[in-house]
Amino acid sequence: MFEKEDLLKIARTPMPFGKYQGRLLIDLPEPYLLWFVDRGFPAGDLGRLMQLTLEIKINGLDGLITPLKLSQDS
């Protein structure tokens, strides 16, 4: 089951490296996340959140995460 804290992290955590550095985890393209399935997700919390993000996207639930993003005015 999804934890509220994890969903908030997915909505508000920027990717720290790579082609999509700075993009929020929920905004990462699904093909990019699928690339990590074959190559291995990063260790630790980031990898776990990326795997959860992929599950959310595969199941079409990313629209539920969008309202959790911080607004640019915050």
Stockholm file with secondary structure:
# STOCKHOLM 1.0

chainA/1-74         MFEKEDLLKIARTPMPFGKYQGRLLIDLPEPYLLWFVDRGFPAGDLGRLMQLTLEIKINGLDGLITPLKLSQDS
#=GR chainA/1-74 SS CCCHHHHHHHHHCBCCSSTTTTSBGGGSCHHHHHHHHHHCCCSHHHHHHHHHHHHHHHTTCHHHHGGGSCCTTC
#=GC SS_cons        CCCHHHHHHHHHCBCCSSTTTTSBGGGSCHHHHHHHHHHCCCSHHHHHHHHHHHHHHHTTCHHHHGGGSCCTTC
//
